[in-house]
Amino acid sequence: MPVHVADDGCRIHYQLDGNGPPCLLIPGLGGEAGFWQGVASTIENDYHLIRIDHRGAGGSDRPTGGYSIPRIMRDVLGVLDDLHIRRAHVVGHSTGGMIAQTLAVEAPERVAGLVLSGTWERVDTRFTRLFQARLALLEQAGPVAYHKLTQALGNDVGWIEANRAALDTELEQAETRLQPIAVQAARIRMLMEHDVFDRLGRITAPTLVIGGSDDALIPFASSERLAAAISGARLASLPGGHFFPKAYPAPYAALLADFLKEIDI
């Protein structure tokens, strides 16, 4: 994978696929480019896809501190700068959606079309208590227990039963993938420290908000409020739990392609 070296020396790994207009795919809290594999396989003939491993995840470096949504947004911009991409479609899921919102607010000239899925509009009491509980589980019970809850909350019942072997493999890898625990804890804390709700009205890019109709982590009502706060935003819903782009990539990719084809870069 190519590497971007951030201004603090952190190496950010990213993956390039396909041809066409540039389209940046930002994953959620897991932070791994592989989250998008199913979607990428469907649309790579029509877009130049850039998929990033967040700092602290995947193949990217895992520095001991400095984790924040704005910091990861700057990493994303650094990758685009390395590639000499002035403007791109930006797609973010969950935590990636918050990074994408921040990018669209802070650097609107870099965003052509904006797709925000399974993400939230502001840090409220429910969100804070949920992620405080997840943080406590990670720190006190460890990565395997934490990831079991993530699997249970993140996927619908039918998908879990049909993919139990793959989920078991994820659990076997959790002790390695979620290290150091202090880094993953910092990445959870950053979610409770940042939102751009009061600045969402500044977003000028055409925007599609996709909510999970049965999302137990980020309720569909959050998607409704997010779309209402962005001028002209479209709202759509898909079933499949919180991880619906990974679990059911075809309908997600179809929504994405139908929306982005109308937007020139």
C-alpha positions as CSV (number, residue, x, y, z in Angstrom):
1,M,0.0,0.0,0.0
2,P,1.2,3.6,-0.7
3,V,2.1,5.7,2.4
4,H,1.5,9.3,3.3
5,V,3.9,10.7,5.9
6,A,1.9,13.2,8.0
7,D,3.5,16.4,9.4
8,D,4.1,14.7,12.7
9,G,5.9,11.7,11.1
10,C,2.9,9.3,11.3
11,R,2.8,7.0,8.3
12,I,-0.7,6.7,6.8
13,H,-1.3,3.7,4.6
14,Y,-3.9,3.9,1.8
15,Q,-5.1,1.8,-1.1
16,L,-5.8,2.9,-4.7
17,D,-8.2,1.1,-7.1
18,G,-10.1,1.8,-10.2
19,N,-10.3,4.6,-12.8
20,G,-12.5,7.6,-13.1
21,P,-13.4,10.6,-10.9
22,P,-11.6,10.4,-7.5
23,C,-13.7,9.0,-4.7
24,L,-12.4,8.9,-1.1
25,L,-13.8,6.2,1.1
26,I,-13.3,6.8,4.9
27,P,-14.0,3.8,7.2
28,G,-15.5,3.9,10.7
29,L,-13.9,3.4,14.1
30,G,-12.3,0.1,13.0
31,G,-10.3,2.4,10.8
32,E,-9.3,-0.2,8.1
33,A,-9.6,0.3,4.3
34,G,-10.7,-3.3,4.0
35,F,-14.1,-2.3,5.4
36,W,-15.0,-1.0,1.9
37,Q,-13.9,-4.1,-0.1
38,G,-17.4,-5.1,-1.2
39,V,-18.4,-1.6,-2.2
40,A,-15.1,-1.0,-3.9
41,S,-15.3,-4.2,-6.0
42,T,-18.7,-3.0,-7.3
43,I,-17.8,0.6,-8.3
44,E,-14.1,0.5,-9.1
45,N,-14.7,0.5,-12.8
46,D,-16.3,3.9,-12.6
47,Y,-14.2,5.7,-9.9
48,H,-10.6,6.2,-8.8
49,L,-11.0,4.9,-5.3
50,I,-8.8,6.1,-2.4
51,R,-9.2,4.0,0.8
52,I,-7.4,5.0,3.9
53,D,-6.3,3.2,7.1
54,H,-6.8,5.7,10.0
55,R,-3.8,6.5,12.2
56,G,-4.0,4.0,15.0
57,A,-5.5,1.3,12.8
58,G,-4.8,-1.1,10.0
59,G,-1.4,-0.7,8.5
60,S,-0.9,2.9,9.6
61,D,1.3,3.9,12.5
62,R,-0.1,3.9,16.0
63,P,1.4,6.8,17.9
64,T,0.7,7.0,21.6
65,G,-1.2,10.3,21.4
66,G,-2.7,13.1,19.3
67,Y,-5.9,11.4,18.3
68,S,-8.8,13.6,17.1
69,I,-11.2,13.8,14.3
70,P,-9.5,17.0,12.9
71,R,-6.1,15.3,13.0
72,I,-7.4,12.4,10.9
73,M,-9.1,14.9,8.6
74,R,-5.7,16.5,8.0
75,D,-4.2,13.1,7.3
76,V,-6.9,12.6,4.7
77,L,-6.1,15.9,3.1
78,G,-2.4,15.0,3.1
79,V,-3.2,11.9,1.1
80,L,-5.2,13.9,-1.5
81,D,-2.4,16.4,-1.7
82,D,0.2,13.6,-2.3
83,L,-2.0,12.4,-5.1
84,H,-2.5,15.9,-6.5
85,I,-6.2,15.5,-6.2
86,R,-7.8,19.0,-5.9
87,R,-11.3,17.8,-5.5
88,A,-13.0,14.4,-4.8
89,H,-16.2,12.8,-3.9
90,V,-16.0,12.0,-0.1
91,V,-17.8,9.0,1.4
92,G,-17.6,8.4,5.1
93,H,-19.3,5.8,7.3
94,S,-19.8,6.1,11.0
95,T,-16.6,7.7,12.4
96,G,-15.6,8.2,8.8
97,G,-18.8,10.2,8.4
98,M,-17.8,12.5,11.2
99,I,-14.4,13.0,9.5
100,A,-16.2,13.6,6.2
101,Q,-18.5,16.2,7.8
102,T,-15.4,18.0,9.3
103,L,-13.7,18.0,5.9
104,A,-16.7,19.4,4.2
105,V,-16.9,22.2,6.8
106,E,-13.2,23.0,7.0
107,A,-12.2,22.5,3.3
108,P,-15.4,22.8,1.2
109,E,-13.4,23.4,-2.0
110,R,-12.0,19.8,-1.8
111,V,-15.4,18.1,-1.7
112,A,-17.5,17.4,-4.8
113,G,-20.2,15.0,-3.6
114,L,-20.6,14.1,0.0
115,V,-22.1,10.8,1.3
116,L,-22.5,10.3,5.0
117,S,-23.7,6.9,6.2
118,G,-24.4,5.4,9.6
119,T,-23.1,8.6,11.3
120,W,-24.3,11.0,13.9
121,E,-25.1,14.7,13.9
122,R,-23.9,15.6,17.4
123,V,-22.6,14.1,20.6
124,D,-25.6,13.8,22.9
125,T,-26.2,12.0,26.2
126,R,-27.1,8.7,24.6
127,F,-24.1,8.7,22.4
128,T,-21.8,9.6,25.2
129,R,-23.1,6.9,27.6
130,L,-22.9,4.3,24.9
131,F,-19.3,5.0,24.0
132,Q,-18.3,5.4,27.7
133,A,-19.6,1.9,28.2
134,R,-17.8,0.6,25.1
135,L,-14.6,2.3,26.4
136,A,-15.0,0.7,29.8
137,L,-15.5,-2.7,28.3
138,L,-12.3,-2.4,26.2
139,E,-10.2,-1.2,29.1
140,Q,-11.6,-3.6,31.8
141,A,-12.7,-6.7,29.9
142,G,-10.3,-6.6,27.0
143,P,-10.4,-6.6,23.2
144,V,-12.3,-9.9,22.7
145,A,-15.2,-8.9,24.9
146,Y,-15.2,-5.5,23.3
147,H,-15.3,-6.9,19.8
148,K,-18.1,-9.4,20.7
149,L,-20.3,-6.5,21.7
150,T,-19.3,-4.6,18.5
151,Q,-20.3,-7.6,16.4
152,A,-23.6,-8.0,18.2
153,L,-24.6,-4.3,18.0
154,G,-23.2,-3.8,14.5
155,N,-24.8,-6.5,12.5
156,D,-28.3,-7.8,12.0
157,V,-29.3,-11.3,13.4
158,G,-29.5,-13.0,10.0
159,W,-26.0,-11.8,8.9
160,I,-24.5,-12.9,12.2
161,E,-25.8,-16.4,11.9
162,A,-24.8,-16.7,8.3
163,N,-21.3,-15.4,8.9
164,R,-20.4,-16.9,12.3
165,A,-17.1,-18.5,11.0
166,A,-15.9,-15.1,9.7
167,L,-16.9,-13.4,13.0
168,D,-15.1,-16.1,15.0
169,T,-11.9,-15.3,12.9
170,E,-12.3,-11.6,13.8
171,L,-12.5,-12.5,17.5
172,E,-9.3,-14.5,17.1
173,Q,-7.6,-11.5,15.6
174,A,-9.0,-8.9,18.1
175,E,-6.1,-9.1,20.6
176,T,-3.7,-8.1,17.8
177,R,-5.8,-5.7,15.9
178,L,-7.0,-3.7,18.9
179,Q,-3.5,-3.0,20.3
180,P,-2.2,-1.0,21.9
181,I,-5.4,-0.7,24.0
182,A,-4.4,2.8,25.0
183,V,-4.5,3.8,21.4
184,Q,-7.9,2.3,20.7
185,A,-9.2,3.9,23.9
186,A,-7.9,7.3,22.7
187,R,-9.7,6.7,19.4
188,I,-13.0,6.1,21.2
189,R,-12.5,9.2,23.4
190,M,-12.0,11.4,20.3
191,L,-15.5,10.5,19.2
192,M,-17.0,12.1,22.4
193,E,-14.9,15.2,22.1
194,H,-15.9,16.5,18.6
195,D,-18.9,17.3,16.5
196,V,-19.6,20.0,13.9
197,F,-23.3,20.3,14.4
198,D,-23.3,24.1,14.8
199,R,-21.4,24.4,11.5
200,L,-23.3,21.9,9.4
201,G,-25.1,24.8,7.7
202,R,-21.8,25.7,6.0
203,I,-21.7,22.5,4.0
204,T,-22.2,23.4,0.3
205,A,-21.5,20.1,-1.4
206,P,-24.4,18.0,-2.6
207,T,-25.0,15.6,0.2
208,L,-26.6,12.1,0.6
209,V,-27.3,10.9,4.1
210,I,-27.8,7.1,4.4
211,G,-29.1,5.7,7.7
212,G,-29.5,2.2,8.9
213,S,-33.1,1.5,9.4
214,D,-32.2,-1.1,12.0
215,D,-29.0,0.4,13.3
216,A,-28.6,-0.3,17.0
217,L,-25.4,1.9,17.4
218,I,-26.5,5.0,15.5
219,P,-30.3,5.2,15.3
220,F,-31.9,6.3,12.1
221,A,-33.2,9.4,13.9
222,S,-29.6,10.7,13.9
223,S,-29.5,10.4,10.1
224,E,-32.8,12.3,9.9
225,R,-31.5,15.1,12.1
226,L,-28.2,15.2,10.2
227,A,-29.9,15.5,6.8
228,A,-32.2,18.2,8.1
229,A,-29.2,20.3,9.3
230,I,-27.5,20.2,5.8
231,S,-29.1,22.4,3.2
232,G,-30.6,20.3,0.3
233,A,-29.3,17.0,1.7
234,R,-31.1,13.8,0.5
235,L,-32.0,11.1,3.0
236,A,-32.1,7.4,2.3
237,S,-32.3,4.3,4.5
238,L,-30.9,0.7,4.2
239,P,-31.4,-2.3,6.4
240,G,-28.5,-4.4,7.6
241,G,-27.4,-3.1,11.0
242,H,-24.7,-0.6,11.6
243,F,-22.2,-2.2,9.3
244,F,-24.6,-2.3,6.3
245,P,-22.1,-1.1,3.7
246,K,-19.8,-4.1,4.6
247,A,-22.5,-6.7,5.1
248,Y,-24.7,-5.7,2.1
249,P,-22.4,-3.8,-0.3
250,A,-24.6,-4.1,-3.4
251,P,-27.5,-1.9,-2.4
252,Y,-25.2,0.6,-0.8
253,A,-23.0,0.8,-3.9
254,A,-26.1,1.3,-6.0
255,L,-27.3,4.3,-3.9
256,L,-23.8,5.7,-4.0
257,A,-23.4,5.4,-7.8
258,D,-26.8,6.8,-8.5
259,F,-26.2,9.9,-6.4
260,L,-22.6,10.6,-7.5
261,K,-23.2,10.2,-11.2
262,E,-25.1,13.5,-11.1
263,I,-22.2,15.5,-9.7
264,D,-19.3,16.8,-11.8
265,I,-15.8,17.2,-10.5
